[in-house]
């Protein structure tokens, strides 16, 4: 489904009529295919033999620490990478774009800085890309109106950017990226400039937008794990120019392959398997891996009613939830974190001796 599919005119063959100046493109196939991408600046490999496939309509978040290569990956797809050494192949919507200039790639771009023209109205900002493509004026008016309605700014075309809030400016930039009906929408830290409340609101709007445009492939670079968990069909976590793990947010959270992934996607207790698995369990004697337990998988019970025993060292209140640190008898100096819902009744208190209960089936073994 394209941006203007609800109002597109059909030609004699029953296909959407093409506005003057629009490029003839083949039918959409897979979203993005990257094969053996390596990007070097001097001796440093920012991306190292990375291969990746996105299906049409998929929303992928690219997550990782500063310098891991996530922005370079986005810039490679966009056609903006200038490096000492670049090898690899890029296919978008069935077309080989490896050597295509940026303006020939039919990609929508949304940057964290919005990059709106302050001297142009909202309408003219959104129409800018269409005019550059020499689309007919009547089609420009229709497509800009459709794009602004899509981002819930249908009545804002006459306003200037300075008259808008940060969240509204972000939606104008999003409409400008969508109005060209791109094969892929690239989002570079789109929420980083927003405060916490507005960030959550715009995140929800991007998710809703993806649901309204199910054929649009989206790649979103972020450093925020909440963006990845809320938005993604799949999440790509990067480390030092390579893929640390690729999968659904649930897979990365519940089945991390190593300690780096486990800790990046939230708090994780990484403990010796001999402490967690009972004698007789084949995992009890595992020496090469950690037992990973998320804080919410541990439950505080009266002393003696669980396999782990210790003293509560701290209780932090976060409104509806509590974070409790427990110093285990068997693991002095390495507090274990427990997350629990705040409920009516007795609260855990610092200095209290307690036991911890967990389900062995919830425990995942991860590499160091």
N, C-alpha and C positions, 0 to 999 in steps of 0.2 A: 504494500500500500504506500503510494507516494503522498507527499504533502498535500497536493491539490487533487487527489484522485476523486474526491467526492464531487468536484465541479469540472473535471477535465472534459473537453470536447473529444469525441471519438471520430477517427477517420473512417474511410470506406471499409477498411479491413477490420474495424472494431477495436483498433488500438488507439491509445491517447494521441491526439493530434500534437504535433511538435511546433512550439512557438518559433518564430523567426529568430535565427541566431543560436538556437539550441543545438548542441552537438548530437549526431546520431550515435547511439550507444547500443551495444549488443544486449540481449536479455540478461538480467542479473543472474549470476550463478552464486558461487561461494563468496563470502564477504571479503576476507583478506587472507592471502597466503604469503608467508615469508619463509624463504628457504636459505639456510646457512648464512645468516647475516653476521658479518664482522665489521666493526667500526673501530678504527684505531686513531688516536691522536698521539703522534710520536710513537713511543714504545708501549703506551698504555692502551689496552683493549677495553673500550667502554662497553661494547657488545661483542660477545665471543661465541661465534658459530651458533647463533640463535635461530631456531625454526619454530614456526607457529601457524596454526590454521584457525580462522574464525568463520563460523557459518553465517550466512545471511540472516540478519535480524538479531544477531547475538550482541549482548552488551558485556564487554570485557573491561574490567578494571585492572589497571597495571599499578602494582603497589610495591613500595620499597623505600629504603632510606635514600637520603641525598647522595648522589654520585653512583647509584646502582645501575644507571643506564636507562631508566624508564622514560625520561624526557627525550633522550636521543632516539629511542625506538619510535616515539610518536613523531618526531621530526623527520625520521627516515620515511615513514609512511606518507607524511605531508610533502616530502621533497625538499626539505630545508637543510639537510645535513651537509656540511662542508668539513671534511676531515682529511687527514693525511692518507688514510687507506679505508676504502669501503668496498666490500664484496658481498654478494648475496643477490637474491631475486625477489621482487615484489609483484604480486598479482592481486588486483582489486576488481571485483565483479567480473571476473573472467578475462581481464585485460592485463597484459604485462606492462607495468608502469615503472619498471626498474630505472629506465633512463628518461622517463617523461618529466618535463619541467613541472613545477608546482601548479601553475595555472592551468595545466592540461589534465589534472588528475580528478576533477569533479569531487572534491572533498570539502566538507564543511568544517570550519575551525572555530573553536571557542577558547579564548585564552583567559587566564585569571585576571588580566588587567582590563577586560572588556573591549578596549581599543575602539570605542565609539568615536565618531567624528563630532566634536562639540558644536560645530557651526551648522550641522545638518539636523533636521527634524528626525523624529523616530521613523517616520515613513521613509525619508530619504536615506537614512542609515541602512534600513532593511533592504531598500531597493538598489543599493549601490552595486552589489554583485550582478544583479540582473541587467542593469544598464551597461556594465562593463562587457556583458555578453551580447549586448545589442538586442535584447528581447523587446518585442513590441510593447508600446506604452500601455495598451489595454490589458495585455497579459501581466504586465508589471503590477498594475493596480489590483488585479484579482489575486495574484500570488502573494503580494505583500499583505493584503487583507486576510488571506487564509493563514499566513504565517503568524500574524499578530493575534488572530483568534486562537490559534493553537497554543500560544503561550499566555493566553488570557490577558492580552493587552489590545483588544479590538478597538477601543475608543481612544487610544493614546497616540495615534499616528501624527497628530499636529504638535505634540509636545516636543520640547528640546531636552537633550540628555540631562542638563543641569536641573531640570524640574523633576527628575525622577529619583527615587530611592535607589540604594545599591542593588537591592533585589530586582527592581524593575529594570535597571540598566542591564543586569545580567540576562534577563529574559529578552530584552531587545537584541542583545548580542546573539542569543540562541536563535531567535527568529531570523536574523541575518544569515546565520550559518545554515538554517534549514530551508530557506526560501529558494535556494538554487537546486533543491531536491538532490542532495549529494548521495553518492554511493556509500560513503562512510562519514560519520560525524566523529571528529576528533576533539576531545575535551582535555585541556591541559590545566590541571588543578583548578577546575571551574568554581570551587566553593571556598578556596583558601582565603579570599579577601572578605568573607562575610562573617558576621558575629555568630555565636553558637545557635541562637534561636532562628535566625534567618537561614543559616546553613541547613538546618534540619528541614525548613520549609522548602527551600529550593531543591534539596535532595529529593524530597517527595515529588516535586513537580517534574524533575528529570525522569524519575521512575514512572510517573503517570504518562509522560510524553512517550516514553519507550513503549508503553502498552498501547498507546494510540497509533503508533507507527511501527507495527510489528516487523516490517521488512527492512527497517533501517538498522544497519550495523553501526555500533557505537564503541569507540575505544576511549576510555576515561583514565587518564593518569592522575594519581592521587598519592598522598602520603598518609591519608587518614583511613584507619582500618574500618571505621563506621561506614564510610562511603562504599568500601568494598563489600562489606557484609549486607548493606541495605540494597545497593543498586545492581549488583552483578548477577549475570547468568553464570559467568565463570570469573575467577580471579587469577591473575598471573602475579605471583610474588617473585621479585627479582633480587638477586644478590651478586654483586661484583660482575655485572654484565651477563649473567647466566640466569636460567630459570631455576629458582629454588623449588617451587612447586606450582602446578597449574591444575585447577579443578574448581568445583563449585565452592562458594564460601563455606558451606556446611562441611565439605570434605576437608578443606584446609583447617577449619577449626576443630573438627572432631577426629580427623585422621592425619595429623601433621606427620611428615616423614622424618623431620629432625628437630633438634631443639631450637634452631633459628626460626623455623616456621611456627612452632608451638608458641614461642614467646612473642613473635610479631603480631599474631592474631589474637592477643589477649593474654591475661595472666595465666601462667601455667606452673604447676608444682612438678618439678622433675626430680624424681627420687630413685634410689637404688631399688631394683626389682626385688631383691631379697627382703626389703622392708615391706613391700606391698603384696607380694604373692605368697601364699602359704607354702610350707614345705610339702613337697609332693607335686606341686604345680611345676611343669617343665620350665616356666619362665622364672622361677625362684632363683636359679643359679645363673641367670643371664648376666654377663659381665660387660658386654659391648654396647648396651643400650640403656636408656633411662625409661622408667615408668612415668608416664605423663598423666596427671590428674588435674582437670580444670577446677577452680575454686568452688564452683557450684555443684561439683560431683561429690564433695565432702560434706558430711552432715555431723554436727555436734550432738553427741549423746551423753547420757550420764556415765561417769567413770566406771570402767569395767565392761561396758556394753558394746565396745568396738575394738578393733584390732590395734589401733594406734592410741597412745596415751600422751598427755602433755598438759602444759599450763597456758592459759590465754595470756598473751603478751600485750595485745592492743585490740581495741574495738573502735572502728571508725564508722560513723553514721552518714549515709548518703541519701537521706530522705526515706524512700521505700525499701532500701537495701542496706545491709550491714557488711562491712569487710572486717573479718576477724583474723588476726595473726596468732598462730599457736606454735609454741616452742615444744617440740616433741622430745620425750625422754630419750628416744633412740637417735635423735638428730639435733644435738645442742648447737646453737649458733646459726641455724638455718631455718627461720620461721616458715611455716606452712600457712598459705592463705586459704580462707574459707569465705565464700560469698553466700549470703542467705537473705531471704525476705524478712523484713521487719514485721512481726505479728504481735498481736496483743498478748500480754502475759510476761513471763520472766525473760529478761534479757541476759545474754552472756556478759560476764563481768571480768575485768582484768584481774589476773591472779587466780582465777578459778581453775581447778584441776578437772579435766574433762577427757573424754575419749572421742575418737573420730570413726565414723562408719562410712563405707563406700561399697559400691558394687564392683566386684572384680572384673565383670564383663565390660565395664566402662573404661577400664585402664587401657591405654595405648602405649606400645613400646616405640620409642623414637631413637634415631641415631643422635650422637652428641652433636 
